[in-house]
């Protein structure tokens, strides 16, 4: 309908990725993006009022730890399963922490999988220049800000209560380790994702 050669689907439901993989005539490339489970717990603890102009179509109440860990675990397990079930589709694992610590390297990996040159975008982000979201129907409310800069978010390390950190790791640490996460992490400066790529695919 658009006439575009490339369409990016940034939905969070990996079952949609499976449907795309099963659609004849599509050349599908998969990027499995994950984040430390404790960062996800911290993000979902925040409450937001309904504000359509800023990307909140409904009220968002704080989500309990167990539910956030369950959501994170199930989504990642399904994403890994989709990658395993469709080896014909080029795919990769991308950790949020590596992406924000080493954007040049990680964009190079993305370029290899997608066949697109993301080098210029990576250089702009590293230089502190903003990028503007284009036609995005849904997703993180940050898309409504008009301009996005690359900014690592490790606030959970200081702000998430220790009891919630322990519960999050107790419930989800077994899977988080498969993606290369540690029980006592530090803010990454340069971490390798290559070693976790295939391990994560086997985790499910």
C-alpha positions as CSV (number, residue, x, y, z in Angstrom):
1,X,0.0,0.0,0.0
2,X,2.8,2.4,0.8
3,X,5.1,1.4,-2.0
4,X,8.0,1.4,0.4
5,X,10.7,-1.3,0.1
6,X,11.3,-1.6,3.8
7,X,8.8,-1.5,6.7
8,X,9.8,-1.6,10.3
9,X,7.3,-3.2,12.7
10,X,8.3,-2.2,16.3
11,X,5.5,-4.0,18.1
12,X,6.3,-5.7,21.4
13,X,4.3,-8.9,20.6
14,X,6.6,-11.6,19.2
15,X,3.6,-13.5,17.9
16,X,3.2,-10.8,15.3
17,X,6.7,-11.6,14.2
18,X,5.8,-15.2,13.8
19,X,2.8,-14.3,11.6
20,X,5.0,-12.1,9.4
21,X,7.5,-15.0,9.1
22,X,4.7,-17.3,7.9
23,X,3.4,-14.7,5.3
24,X,4.5,-15.7,1.8
25,X,6.5,-13.2,-0.2
26,X,7.9,-11.3,2.8
27,X,11.7,-11.1,3.5
28,X,11.5,-10.8,7.3
29,X,14.5,-9.9,9.4
30,X,14.1,-10.2,13.2
31,X,15.7,-8.2,16.0
32,X,15.0,-9.6,19.4
33,X,15.5,-6.5,21.7
34,X,15.7,-7.2,25.4
35,X,16.6,-5.4,28.6
36,X,17.6,-6.3,32.2
37,X,14.5,-7.6,33.9
38,X,15.0,-5.1,36.8
39,X,15.0,-2.2,34.4
40,X,11.6,-3.4,33.0
41,X,10.2,-3.8,36.5
42,X,11.3,-0.2,37.3
43,X,9.8,1.2,34.1
44,X,6.4,-0.5,34.8
45,X,6.2,0.7,38.3
46,X,5.6,4.2,37.1
47,X,2.0,5.5,37.0
48,X,0.7,7.8,34.3
49,X,-2.5,9.7,33.8
50,X,-4.5,9.4,30.6
51,X,-2.9,11.9,28.2
52,X,-3.4,11.1,24.5
53,X,-1.3,14.0,23.3
54,X,1.7,12.6,25.1
55,X,1.1,9.0,24.0
56,X,-1.0,7.7,27.0
57,X,-4.4,6.5,25.7
58,X,-5.4,5.3,29.1
59,X,-4.4,5.5,32.8
60,X,-1.4,3.4,33.7
61,X,-1.3,2.1,37.2
62,X,1.9,0.7,38.7
63,X,2.4,-3.0,37.8
64,X,3.4,-5.5,40.5
65,X,6.9,-7.0,40.3
66,X,5.6,-10.6,39.7
67,X,3.5,-9.4,36.8
68,X,6.2,-7.4,35.2
69,X,8.7,-10.3,35.5
70,X,6.1,-12.7,34.0
71,X,5.5,-10.4,31.1
72,X,9.2,-10.0,30.5
73,X,9.9,-13.7,30.7
74,X,7.0,-14.8,28.5
75,X,7.7,-12.2,25.9
76,X,11.4,-13.1,25.7
77,X,10.8,-16.9,25.7
78,X,8.3,-16.5,22.8
79,X,10.7,-14.2,20.9
80,X,13.5,-16.8,21.3
81,X,11.2,-19.6,20.2
82,X,10.2,-17.6,17.0
83,X,13.8,-17.1,16.1
84,X,14.5,-20.8,16.5
85,X,11.4,-21.8,14.6
86,X,12.4,-19.6,11.6
87,X,16.1,-20.0,10.9
88,X,15.4,-18.9,7.3
89,X,14.8,-15.4,8.7
90,X,18.0,-13.5,9.5
91,X,17.9,-12.6,13.2
92,X,19.8,-11.2,16.1
93,X,19.7,-10.6,19.8
94,X,20.1,-7.0,20.9
95,X,20.5,-6.0,24.5
96,X,19.4,-2.4,25.4
97,X,22.4,-2.0,27.6
98,X,24.9,-2.9,24.8
99,X,23.0,-0.7,22.3
100,X,23.3,2.4,24.5
101,X,26.9,1.6,25.5
102,X,28.3,0.8,22.1
103,X,25.9,2.2,19.5
104,X,28.4,2.2,16.6
105,X,29.1,-1.5,17.1
106,X,25.5,-2.5,17.6
107,X,24.2,-0.5,14.7
108,X,26.9,-2.3,12.6
109,X,25.3,-5.6,13.7
110,X,21.9,-4.4,12.9
111,X,23.1,-3.4,9.4
112,X,24.4,-6.9,8.8
113,X,21.1,-8.4,9.7
114,X,18.9,-5.9,7.9
115,X,21.1,-5.2,4.9
116,X,20.7,-1.5,5.5
117,X,23.4,1.0,6.3
118,X,22.7,2.5,9.7
119,X,26.2,3.9,10.1
120,X,25.2,7.5,9.5
121,X,22.4,7.3,12.0
122,X,24.7,5.8,14.6
123,X,27.2,8.6,14.1
124,X,24.5,11.2,14.5
125,X,23.3,9.6,17.8
126,X,26.8,9.3,19.2
127,X,27.4,13.0,18.4
128,X,24.3,13.9,20.4
129,X,22.1,14.8,17.4
130,X,18.4,13.9,17.7
131,X,16.5,11.7,15.4
132,X,12.8,12.2,14.7
133,X,10.2,9.4,14.8
134,X,8.4,9.0,11.5
135,X,5.1,7.1,11.0
136,X,4.7,5.2,14.2
137,X,1.3,4.0,15.2
138,X,2.1,2.9,18.7
139,X,5.0,2.2,21.1
140,X,6.9,4.0,23.8
141,X,5.4,7.5,24.6
142,X,8.9,8.9,24.0
143,X,7.9,8.9,20.3
144,X,5.6,11.9,21.0
145,X,8.4,14.1,22.1
146,X,9.3,15.0,18.5
147,X,13.0,14.4,18.8
148,X,14.9,11.5,20.4
149,X,18.4,11.4,21.6
150,X,20.4,8.3,22.7
151,X,20.4,8.4,26.5
152,X,21.1,5.3,28.6
153,X,18.7,4.8,31.5
154,X,20.1,3.0,34.6
155,X,18.0,4.8,37.1
156,X,16.7,1.4,38.4
157,X,20.1,0.6,39.9
158,X,19.7,3.4,42.4
159,X,15.9,3.9,42.6
160,X,14.4,0.4,42.5
161,X,14.1,-0.8,46.2
162,X,16.4,-3.6,47.1
163,X,13.5,-5.9,48.0
164,X,12.1,-5.5,44.5
165,X,15.6,-6.2,42.9
166,X,15.8,-9.4,44.9
167,X,12.3,-10.5,43.9
168,X,12.9,-9.6,40.3
169,X,16.1,-11.7,40.2
170,X,14.6,-14.6,42.1
171,X,11.8,-14.8,39.6
172,X,13.5,-13.9,36.4
173,X,17.3,-14.3,37.0
174,X,17.4,-17.8,35.5
175,X,16.4,-16.4,32.1
176,X,18.3,-13.1,32.5
177,X,21.5,-15.0,32.9
178,X,20.9,-16.6,29.5
179,X,21.0,-13.2,28.0
180,X,24.2,-12.3,29.8
181,X,22.9,-10.4,32.7
182,X,24.4,-10.6,36.2
183,X,23.0,-10.5,39.6
184,X,25.1,-7.6,40.6
185,X,25.5,-5.5,37.5
186,X,27.5,-2.3,36.8
187,X,26.8,0.3,34.2
188,X,28.3,-1.1,31.0
189,X,30.9,0.8,29.0
190,X,31.7,-1.9,26.4
191,X,30.1,-5.3,26.6
192,X,30.1,-8.1,24.0
193,X,26.7,-9.4,22.8
194,X,28.1,-11.9,20.4
195,X,28.6,-14.5,23.1
196,X,25.0,-14.2,24.2
197,X,23.3,-14.3,20.8
198,X,23.0,-18.0,20.3
199,X,22.8,-18.8,24.1
200,X,19.7,-16.7,24.3
201,X,18.1,-18.5,21.4
202,X,18.6,-21.8,23.2
203,X,17.3,-20.5,26.5
204,X,13.7,-21.1,25.8
